[in-house]
Amino acid sequence: MRCVQGRAVLGLDRAAVLRLVEPYREVVIDVGTGDGLFAYTHAAAHPERFVIGLDATRENLRELSHRAARRPARGGLANVLFVWASVRRPPPELEDLGHELFVILPWGDLLTGLLEAEPEVLDGIAGMARDGALLTVVCNAQVWEEPVPKELRGFTPLTVERVRDDLAGRYARHGLRLMSASLLSEEEIASLRSTWARRLAHGRVPRFVQARWRVVRPPSTDRAGTGS
Ligand SMILES: C[S@@+](CC[C@H](N)C(=O)[O-])C[C@H]1O[C@@H](n2cnc3c(N)ncnc32)[C@H](O)[C@@H]1O
């Protein structure tokens, strides 16, 4: 698995990943982490959790992965790791690892995969989670206001009702059971420590749809556990 540390890319095998996460109570995976601010601040606020920020674009990860590798006095954090990979081909090293997963303000083929319940994306996310893990997805519902970006023309707008009436059934086929779907309040949006949440909330209150899913694996597809 390719881990970014500033300008460097390091390889980590499964045994090395397990050694890294072993001292921590829980593993959190932030899928489509972008510049990694959410992952970094989550790791700083939860020293009992090991946080993995995953993104398909290596350059996005450079700055905060560099900061995380510095001495603690200079922003270094031992409990965060940045992985360069697409969720469509998740590193096998992360299989069954996450107790909690986040997808905050996805874009590109991560967003379209979630909007269309594409098996590759849903299985990619669920495959990095343990049975019973919680997945929180926050999407910007305002992008369907005119002018709709060309990447999203032709895609059905995301609403709370669409999550409940359409996506819930389709996600269930990939082991994701809907727990709740709601519009985030102004306070909830303000507390989202992500660069894109801040950018979109600048000078206005955006409309973010949040859906929370439980990863439920049928016993027949249960894979080997990773301990604890
Ligand atoms: C709008 S940014 C949001 C970043 C961050 N979550 C935030 O809130 O600031 C969307 C991110 O999703 C990443 N992304 C898009 N497709 C992806 C894929 N297939 N696998 C992993 N990351 C992907 C992009 O590289 C980009 O960094």
The ligand as an ORCA input file, in Angstrom:
! r2SCAN-3c Opt
* xyz 0 1
  C     -14.275     17.883     -2.851
  S     -12.877     16.971     -2.303
  C     -13.269     16.783     -0.552
  C     -12.048     16.494      0.257
  C     -12.267     16.428      1.759
  N     -13.072     15.270      2.129
  C     -12.851     17.703      2.308
  O     -14.002     17.681      2.778
  O     -12.161     18.725      2.262
  C     -13.190     15.303     -2.932
  C     -12.000     14.373     -2.859
  O     -12.386     13.061     -3.298
  C     -11.245     12.467     -3.915
  N     -11.679     11.347     -4.765
  C     -12.400     11.395     -5.905
  N     -12.544     10.151     -6.412
  C     -11.915      9.301     -5.563
  C     -11.721      7.896     -5.549
  N     -12.213      7.102     -6.496
  N     -11.036      7.345     -4.515
  C     -10.523      8.133     -3.532
  N     -10.661      9.474     -3.516
  C     -11.350     10.061     -4.508
  C     -10.643     13.616     -4.709
  O      -9.296     13.364     -5.063
  C     -10.820     14.797     -3.734
  O      -9.677     14.967     -2.935
*
